[in-house]
Amino acid sequence: MRITYDRQANAAYIKLTDDPLTPGRTSIPADPPEGVRAFVVLDWKDDRLVGIEVLDASSRLHQDFLDQAETLG
């Protein structure tokens, strides 16, 4: 598993596999709980969940989680 955080875009990506993320993934927006404004995308490849993208990450994820992330940009 690898976690990256792009401060400029305020986006986190949680890669759930050590395999390279090749083209051909299916990206599906996930519905947040009612009343929560969030944008989360689930990436699927060969019927397996391979990644999760979270926008507005600084307000949607705990800071200790973001502190573990590799910072981009």
N, CA, C and O of each residue as an XYZ file, in Angstrom:
292
protein
N       0.856     -1.169      0.000
C       0.000      0.000      0.000
C       0.900      1.229      0.000
O       1.944      1.261      0.651
N       0.469      2.225     -0.738
C       1.211      3.486     -0.818
C       0.192      4.615     -0.728
O      -0.865      4.556     -1.356
N       0.512      5.643      0.055
C      -0.361      6.798      0.210
C       0.393      8.021     -0.291
O       1.510      8.296      0.147
N      -0.223      8.750     -1.210
C       0.374     10.007     -1.665
C      -0.611     11.141     -1.386
O      -1.827     10.950     -1.387
N      -0.049     12.326     -1.149
C      -0.873     13.499     -0.895
C      -0.302     14.668     -1.677
O       0.860     15.034     -1.502
N      -1.117     15.246     -2.533
C      -0.747     16.423     -3.314
C      -1.352     17.631     -2.611
O      -2.559     17.864     -2.689
N      -0.508     18.400     -1.925
C      -0.995     19.557     -1.155
C      -1.664     20.603     -2.041
O      -2.695     21.168     -1.674
N      -1.079     20.857     -3.200
C      -1.631     21.878     -4.094
C      -3.036     21.503     -4.561
O      -3.921     22.358     -4.603
N      -3.244     20.251     -4.908
C      -4.561     19.788     -5.355
C      -5.442     19.389     -4.168
O      -6.648     19.198     -4.322
N      -4.833     19.265     -2.980
C      -5.518     18.797     -1.767
C      -6.209     17.461     -2.041
O      -7.377     17.253     -1.713
N      -5.422     16.553     -2.666
C      -5.939     15.233     -3.048
C      -5.018     14.146     -2.505
O      -3.794     14.260     -2.580
N      -5.612     13.104     -1.964
C      -4.853     11.948     -1.491
C      -5.197     10.758     -2.372
O      -6.323     10.626     -2.851
N      -4.209      9.897     -2.576
C      -4.436      8.667     -3.323
C      -3.882      7.514     -2.505
O      -2.729      7.535     -2.077
N      -4.706      6.526     -2.300
C      -4.326      5.335     -1.551
C      -4.243      4.189     -2.556
O      -5.262      3.707     -3.050
N      -3.034      3.768     -2.847
C      -2.803      2.686     -3.805
C      -2.780      1.387     -3.014
O      -1.954      1.224     -2.116
N      -3.666      0.471     -3.333
C      -3.862     -0.735     -2.551
C      -3.103     -1.948     -3.070
O      -3.326     -3.062     -2.595
N      -2.221     -1.755     -4.022
C      -1.446     -2.854     -4.604
C      -0.041     -2.368     -4.912
O       0.185     -1.175     -5.118
N       0.899     -3.301     -4.942
C       2.262     -2.958     -5.356
C       2.420     -3.061     -6.865
O       3.433     -2.630     -7.416
N       1.416     -3.634     -7.541
C       1.462     -3.732     -8.999
C       1.329     -2.338     -9.611
O       0.636     -1.484     -9.057
N       1.982     -2.100    -10.742
C       1.816     -0.818    -11.429
C       0.352     -0.600    -11.813
O      -0.336     -1.538    -12.217
N      -0.111      0.625    -11.685
C      -1.493      0.956    -12.068
C      -1.502      1.287    -13.557
O      -1.284      2.430    -13.959
N      -1.754      0.278    -14.346
C      -1.733      0.412    -15.798
C      -3.061      0.950    -16.306
O      -4.059      0.916    -15.586
N      -3.085      1.445    -17.532
C      -4.361      1.888    -18.112
C      -5.371      0.741    -18.128
O      -5.008     -0.435    -18.093
N      -6.620      1.111    -18.181
C      -7.668      0.110    -18.232
C      -8.413     -0.029    -16.916
O      -9.254     -0.913    -16.757
N      -8.097      0.850    -15.975
C      -8.834      0.826    -14.714
C     -10.214      1.427    -14.929
O     -10.424      2.245    -15.825
N     -11.138      1.009    -14.096
C     -12.475      1.598    -14.073
C     -12.565      2.460    -12.827
O     -12.354      1.967    -11.719
N     -12.874      3.736    -12.989
C     -12.989      4.663    -11.866
C     -14.459      4.960    -11.620
O     -15.179      5.384    -12.525
N     -14.897      4.735    -10.390
C     -16.304      4.903    -10.042
C     -16.420      5.833     -8.837
O     -15.842      5.545     -7.789
N     -17.154      6.941     -8.962
C     -17.358      7.804     -7.795
C     -18.144      7.054     -6.717
O     -19.102      6.341     -7.013
N     -17.725      7.227     -5.475
C     -18.413      6.609     -4.334
C     -19.358      7.636     -3.719
O     -19.009      8.809     -3.584
N     -20.536      7.196     -3.354
C     -21.511      8.081     -2.725
C     -21.170      8.276     -1.247
O     -21.071      7.299     -0.504
N     -20.990      9.525     -0.813
C     -20.733      9.780      0.612
C     -22.035      9.643      1.413
O     -23.118      9.562      0.832
N     -21.926      9.618      2.732
C     -23.140      9.578      3.541
C     -24.006     10.813      3.278
O     -23.500     11.859      2.872
N     -25.293     10.683      3.511
C     -26.219     11.792      3.304
C     -25.771     13.008      4.117
O     -25.436     12.893      5.296
N     -25.771     14.153      3.478
C     -25.402     15.404      4.134
C     -23.915     15.718      4.110
O     -23.505     16.791      4.553
N     -23.099     14.797      3.600
C     -21.649     15.019      3.529
C     -21.280     15.354      2.095
O     -21.615     14.615      1.169
N     -20.589     16.472      1.916
C     -20.120     16.866      0.588
C     -18.678     16.408      0.454
O     -17.763     17.037      0.986
N     -18.485     15.317     -0.256
C     -17.147     14.760     -0.438
C     -17.062     14.127     -1.816
O     -18.075     13.747     -2.404
N     -15.838     14.020     -2.323
C     -15.636     13.375     -3.616
C     -14.586     12.291     -3.442
O     -13.411     12.576     -3.212
N     -15.024     11.053     -3.555
C     -14.151      9.890     -3.423
C     -14.350      9.028     -4.668
O     -15.478      8.785     -5.096
N     -13.243      8.575     -5.237
C     -13.291      7.735     -6.435
C     -12.613      6.402     -6.119
O     -11.517      6.362     -5.561
N     -13.284      5.323     -6.485
C     -12.724      3.978     -6.332
C     -12.212      3.508     -7.689
O     -12.938      3.560     -8.682
N     -10.957      3.048     -7.732
C     -10.366      2.519     -8.964
C     -10.347      0.997     -8.904
O      -9.852      0.402     -7.947
N     -10.896      0.381     -9.943
C     -10.995     -1.070    -10.055
C     -10.183     -1.542    -11.258
O     -10.143     -0.872    -12.290
N      -9.539     -2.696    -11.119
C      -8.809     -3.321    -12.233
C      -8.943     -4.827    -12.081
O      -8.617     -5.373    -11.027
N      -9.408     -5.492    -13.097
C      -9.574     -6.955    -13.088
C     -10.407     -7.411    -11.886
O     -10.058     -8.373    -11.202
N     -11.517     -6.701    -11.643
C     -12.457     -7.032    -10.565
C     -11.866     -6.911     -9.164
O     -12.365     -7.535     -8.227
N     -10.809     -6.117     -9.011
C     -10.200     -5.878     -7.700
C     -10.083     -4.380     -7.460
O      -9.780     -3.616     -8.376
N     -10.323     -3.973     -6.230
C     -10.153     -2.576     -5.848
C      -8.655     -2.307     -5.741
O      -7.966     -2.945     -4.945
N      -8.146     -1.361     -6.542
C      -6.706     -1.103     -6.576
C      -6.323      0.274     -6.035
O      -5.151      0.513     -5.746
N      -7.302      1.194     -5.890
C      -6.954      2.515     -5.403
C      -8.169      3.328     -5.006
O      -9.292      3.080     -5.446
N      -7.899      4.315     -4.150
C      -8.943      5.213     -3.667
C      -8.398      6.637     -3.739
O      -7.326      6.922     -3.204
N      -9.129      7.525     -4.396
C      -8.747      8.936     -4.470
C      -9.736      9.746     -3.642
O     -10.949      9.558     -3.732
N      -9.188     10.657     -2.830
C     -10.016     11.512     -1.981
C      -9.654     12.966     -2.275
O      -8.517     13.386     -2.059
N     -10.639     13.736     -2.774
C     -10.438     15.168     -2.982
C     -10.863     15.911     -1.726
O     -11.652     15.401     -0.931
N     -10.329     17.135     -1.548
C     -10.541     17.908     -0.318
C     -10.062     17.082      0.874
O     -10.690     17.037      1.931
N      -8.913     16.428      0.651
C      -8.395     15.436      1.596
C      -8.123     16.006      2.980
O      -8.328     15.312      3.975
N      -7.668     17.246      3.070
C      -7.313     17.800      4.388
C      -8.520     17.930      5.303
O      -8.365     17.950      6.524
N      -9.719     18.017      4.738
C     -10.911     18.099      5.590
C     -11.681     16.774      5.637
O     -12.645     16.653      6.393
N     -11.271     15.780      4.840
C     -11.973     14.501      4.802
C     -11.193     13.358      5.454
O     -11.770     12.327      5.802
N      -9.874     13.544      5.619
C      -9.041     12.503      6.217
C      -8.375     13.043      7.476
O      -8.122     14.243      7.584
N      -8.092     12.162      8.421
C      -7.414     12.572      9.644
C      -5.992     13.018      9.321
O      -5.345     12.467      8.431
N      -5.515     14.017     10.050
C      -4.179     14.560      9.812
C      -3.094     13.496     10.009
O      -2.108     13.488      9.272
N      -3.257     12.600     10.988
C      -2.241     11.571     11.206
C      -2.109     10.647      9.984
O      -1.025     10.137      9.702
N      -3.201     10.441      9.275
C      -3.159      9.654      8.047
C      -2.384     10.416      6.966
O      -1.542      9.838      6.279
N      -2.669     11.700      6.822
C      -1.964     12.510      5.812
C      -0.490     12.652      6.158
O       0.341     12.760      5.256
N      -0.145     12.657      7.443
C       1.254     12.751      7.859
C       2.051     11.529      7.402
O       3.267     11.619      7.235
N       1.399     10.409      7.202
C       2.062      9.182      6.747
C       2.254      9.171      5.232
O       3.022      8.367      4.705
N       1.564     10.055      4.545
C       1.571     10.055      3.077
C       2.865     10.621      2.533
O       3.510     11.467      3.153
N       3.226     10.135      1.363
C       4.320     10.722      0.596
C       3.761     12.003     -0.036
O       2.759     11.962     -0.750
N       4.410     13.129      0.230
C       3.911     14.410     -0.272
C       4.399     14.637     -1.702
O       5.581     14.480     -2.007
N       3.467     15.008     -2.560
C       3.770     15.340     -3.956
C       3.654     16.840     -4.141
O       2.834     17.491     -3.494
N       4.464     17.379     -5.012
C       4.358     18.786     -5.365
C       4.582     19.740     -4.314
O       4.507     20.946     -4.548
